[in-house]
Amino acid sequence: MRYGLADDGPNSWPQRRQLVFDLIERGRYDFIGLQEALPFQIEEILEAVAGYDVYYRTREIDPSEGEACAVLYRSDRWALDEAESGTLWLSETPETAGSQSWDSSLPRIATWVSVEERSAGRRWHVVNTHFDHRGEGARIESAGIVRELAKSLAASTPVVVLGDFNAAESSAPMLELLRAEGDFTLEDSFRKLHPGARDVGTFNSWTGETAGDKIDAVLVGPGIDVLEAEILRDHEDGRYPSDHYPVRARVVAASP
């Protein structure tokens, strides 16, 4: 999302928010993971784009302050089980609001939702996270925490992990996150369909750059088939919704 109070000149939130609204409206996605989103940005999206509800908790001690890893969901298609949804901190004390550990520069979180499809009664879990941008050790530890969270959720339902991981595909944090253990592994939906793709950078610096590392991903757990996956490079006259490209995947539960 890019922090809504950043002084980005022509790319500041008021100048690009309509691009974000239009991107969501065009896609009508079932789930959207927002990283670096402030509460007022989330509320503006809900006001501008009909049909969505949201679950989130900011990363600060005061839940009304700071950034969130919000999950938007189509309320006509999915019912939220709030009691089975939550947020943990990527720290040595994950239940402590505002906590940070290792070499993390800021508190970091993972938020998950438990949802049931209204038409079929099928239940899914969707996790959304944002790893630290400076601390390599914190990213490795965060990868372990998120993988264990996804593994526990996958014991009962299909699980999808959305995230800005601030880590290259071949880095230690991503290798830890995608490490297979028994019958559980997370896989990058994009690489399942496009294993040899190049020019996959997802940080665009507002310029349309496509080189660099792919640091954003939709990861899928066991029992999920990936039908489509792409990096969205939508822009309007060279202006982009964010300094990252969104990534998109269409997935289904695999047939038994």
C-alpha positions in Angstrom: 0.0 0.0 0.0 2.9 2.3 0.8 2.6 4.2 4.1 -0.2 6.7 3.7 1.5 9.6 5.5 4.8 9.4 3.5 5.9 12.6 1.7 6.0 11.0 -1.8 5.2 14.2 -3.7 3.1 13.2 -6.8 3.0 9.6 -5.5 1.5 10.6 -2.1 -1.6 8.7 -1.0 -4.1 11.4 -2.0 -2.6 11.5 -5.5 -2.8 7.8 -6.1 -5.6 6.4 -4.0 -8.0 6.3 -6.9 -5.5 4.0 -8.7 -5.7 1.7 -5.8 -9.5 1.8 -5.7 -9.7 1.2 -9.5 -7.3 -1.8 -9.2 -9.4 -3.5 -6.6 -12.7 -2.7 -8.4 -11.3 -4.2 -11.6 -10.2 -7.4 -10.0 -13.1 -8.0 -7.5 -10.7 -10.3 -5.7 -12.0 -12.7 -3.0 -9.1 -11.7 -0.7 -6.7 -8.8 -0.6 -3.7 -8.6 1.7 -2.7 -5.0 2.4 0.8 -4.4 3.9 1.9 -1.1 5.3 -1.8 0.1 5.5 -2.8 2.8 8.0 -6.4 2.6 9.4 -7.5 5.7 7.4 -6.3 4.1 4.2 -8.2 0.9 4.9 -11.4 2.9 5.7 -11.1 4.9 2.5 -10.9 1.7 0.5 -14.0 0.3 2.1 -15.9 3.5 1.4 -14.8 3.6 -2.2 -15.2 0.0 -3.2 -18.4 -1.7 -2.4 -18.7 -5.3 -1.3 -15.7 -5.7 1.0 -15.3 -6.1 4.7 -12.0 -6.3 6.6 -10.2 -7.9 9.5 -7.0 -6.3 11.0 -5.2 -5.2 14.1 -2.3 -2.7 13.9 1.2 -3.6 15.0 1.4 -1.0 17.7 0.4 -1.4 21.4 -2.6 0.9 20.7 -4.7 -0.9 18.0 -5.8 2.4 16.5 -2.3 3.5 15.7 0.3 2.4 13.1 0.4 0.0 10.2 -1.6 -3.1 9.7 -1.5 -6.3 7.6 -5.2 -6.1 6.8 -7.2 -8.8 5.0 -10.0 -7.6 2.9 -12.6 -10.2 1.9 -15.7 -10.3 -0.3 -18.5 -10.2 2.2 -21.1 -11.6 -0.2 -19.0 -14.8 -0.7 -17.2 -15.3 2.6 -18.3 -15.2 6.3 -15.6 -14.4 8.8 -15.1 -16.5 11.9 -13.6 -13.7 14.1 -13.0 -16.1 17.1 -10.7 -18.2 14.9 -8.9 -15.2 13.4 -6.1 -13.2 14.9 -2.8 -11.4 14.9 0.6 -12.3 16.3 3.8 -10.4 16.5 6.9 -11.6 14.8 9.0 -11.6 18.0 10.1 -13.8 20.8 6.8 -12.9 22.6 4.3 -13.1 19.7 1.3 -12.5 22.0 2.7 -9.2 23.2 1.4 -6.2 21.3 4.0 -3.9 19.9 6.9 -6.4 20.6 10.0 -6.7 18.5 13.1 -8.9 18.7 16.4 -9.8 17.1 17.6 -7.1 14.7 14.1 -6.0 13.7 13.8 -2.2 13.1 10.1 -2.1 13.9 7.3 -4.3 15.3 6.2 -6.7 12.6 3.0 -8.9 12.5 1.1 -11.6 10.8 -2.7 -11.4 10.7 -4.9 -14.3 9.7 -8.5 -14.8 8.9 -10.7 -18.0 9.2 -13.5 -17.7 6.6 -16.2 -20.0 5.3 -17.6 -19.9 1.8 -21.3 -18.9 2.1 -22.4 -21.0 -0.9 -20.5 -24.2 -0.2 -19.5 -24.1 3.4 -15.8 -24.7 2.7 -13.4 -23.1 5.2 -10.1 -21.5 4.3 -7.4 -19.6 6.2 -5.7 -16.6 4.8 -2.5 -15.2 6.4 -1.1 -11.7 5.6 2.4 -10.6 6.8 5.1 -8.0 6.3 8.7 -8.9 7.2 11.2 -6.3 8.5 13.1 -4.4 5.8 16.4 -4.1 7.6 17.0 -7.1 9.9 18.1 -10.2 8.1 18.0 -12.2 11.4 14.5 -10.9 12.1 13.4 -12.0 8.6 14.7 -15.5 9.2 13.1 -15.8 12.6 9.8 -14.3 11.2 9.9 -16.9 8.4 10.0 -19.7 11.0 7.1 -18.2 12.9 4.9 -17.7 9.9 5.6 -21.2 8.5 4.7 -22.7 11.9 1.5 -20.6 11.9 0.6 -21.7 8.4 1.4 -25.4 9.3 -1.0 -25.3 12.2 -3.8 -23.7 10.2 -3.3 -26.2 7.3 -4.0 -29.1 9.6 -7.7 -28.3 9.3 -8.2 -26.1 6.1 -6.4 -25.0 3.0 -4.1 -22.1 3.8 -2.8 -19.2 1.7 0.0 -16.8 2.9 0.1 -13.3 1.4 3.1 -11.1 2.1 5.8 -8.5 1.4 8.7 -10.6 2.6 11.4 -8.0 1.9 13.6 -11.0 0.9 14.8 -12.4 -2.4 13.6 -15.8 -3.6 17.0 -17.4 -2.9 17.5 -15.7 0.5 17.8 -17.5 3.8 14.4 -16.2 5.0 12.5 -17.5 1.9 14.3 -20.8 2.0 13.2 -21.2 5.6 9.7 -20.1 4.8 9.4 -22.6 1.9 11.2 -25.4 3.7 9.4 -28.8 3.4 8.7 -30.6 6.7 6.9 -33.9 6.5 3.8 -33.5 4.4 3.7 -29.7 4.8 5.3 -27.1 2.6 4.4 -23.7 1.3 5.0 -22.9 -2.4 5.1 -19.7 -4.4 2.0 -19.7 -6.6 3.9 -17.7 -9.3 6.8 -20.1 -9.5 4.5 -23.1 -9.7 3.3 -21.7 -13.0 6.2 -19.7 -14.2 9.4 -21.4 -12.9 11.7 -19.8 -15.4 10.3 -16.3 -15.5 12.8 -13.4 -15.3 12.3 -9.7 -14.8 10.1 -10.4 -11.8 11.1 -7.6 -9.5 8.1 -6.4 -7.4 9.6 -3.2 -6.0 9.2 -0.6 -8.7 10.3 2.6 -7.0 7.4 4.4 -8.8 9.3 4.1 -12.1 8.0 0.9 -13.7 11.2 -1.0 -13.0 10.9 -4.8 -13.4 14.5 -5.8 -12.6 15.5 -6.7 -9.1 14.2 -9.3 -6.7 10.7 -10.8 -6.4 10.0 -10.0 -2.7 6.2 -10.2 -2.7 4.3 -13.5 -3.1 1.1 -15.5 -2.7 2.1 -18.7 -1.1 -0.1 -21.8 -1.0 -0.1 -24.7 1.4 -0.8 -28.4 0.6 -4.0 -29.4 -1.2 -4.2 -26.3 -3.3 -4.1 -26.0 -7.1 -2.9 -22.8 -8.7 -4.8 -21.9 -11.9 -3.4 -18.4 -12.5 -0.6 -16.3 -11.1 0.9 -13.0 -12.2 2.6 -9.8 -11.2 0.2 -6.8 -11.8 1.9 -3.9 -13.4 -1.2 -1.7 -13.9 -0.5 2.0 -14.2 -2.1 5.2 -15.6 0.2 7.3 -17.7 3.3 5.9 -15.9 1.8 6.4 -12.4 1.5 3.4 -10.1 -0.8 2.5 -7.3 2.2 1.7 -5.0 5.9 1.4 -5.0 5.4 -2.4 -5.1 3.6 -4.3 -7.8 0.7 -6.3 -6.5 0.9 -10.1 -7.1 -2.2 -12.1 -7.8 -3.2 -15.7 -7.9 -6.3 -17.7 -8.6 -6.4 -20.9 -6.6 -8.8 -23.8 -5.8 -8.8 -26.6 -3.3 -7.4 -29.7 -5.0 -9.8 -32.5 -5.8 -9.5 -35.4 -3.3 
